[in-house]
Amino acid sequence: MDGHGARMVCGRKVDGSRLDAVVSGNLPLQERVQHMGHLMQRTCIGCRAVEYPDHLVRLTVQAEAAGIVVVIDHKRSLGGRGAWLHPTQQCAEKAERRRAFNRAFKAQVEAGEAVQQIKQATQPLGAAHK
């Protein structure tokens, strides 16, 4: 730190230009996360393992004519309550069996289509045609 634009943050002296870059989002995600002092982690609703978000799929709900339906949030940008799940058939089945979708979304939801998409995406090549 050259002292130019230095600020006190949580009792520590921080370079002002670096802090501005963090706040504005001009740093890569890993540097932003490290600067915050912790790494974001999420819990899989299937196996309950704690992982980094890039190892999990984010799920959210949408209201449709059939009721409240669970959808995969590919871009992780949909609003509302989200749940995280490993993109594996085992975790999808375990979450369905444990009724974890209803607990995660605090509502009675229909997760069948999202579970099917995850199962199809994790099938070995050629298994869908048998």
CORLIN-V84780 format. One record per run of one state. SS is the DSSP state (@ for helix, = for strand, . for the rest). FROM is the first residue (numbers start at 1). TO is the last residue. Records with the same first field share a line. If there is no record, write none. Layout:
# CORLIN-V84780
SS = FROM-TO / FROM-TO
This chain:
# CORLIN-V84780
. = 1-6 / 10-11 / 15-15 / 25-28 / 37-41 / 45-49 / 52-52 / 65-66 / 73-81 / 87-88 / 98-99 / 106-109 / 111-111 / 123-126 / 130-130
= = 7-9 / 12-14 / 42-44 / 50-51 / 56-64 / 67-72 / 82-86 / 110-110
@ = 16-24 / 29-36 / 53-55 / 89-97 / 100-105 / 112-122 / 127-129
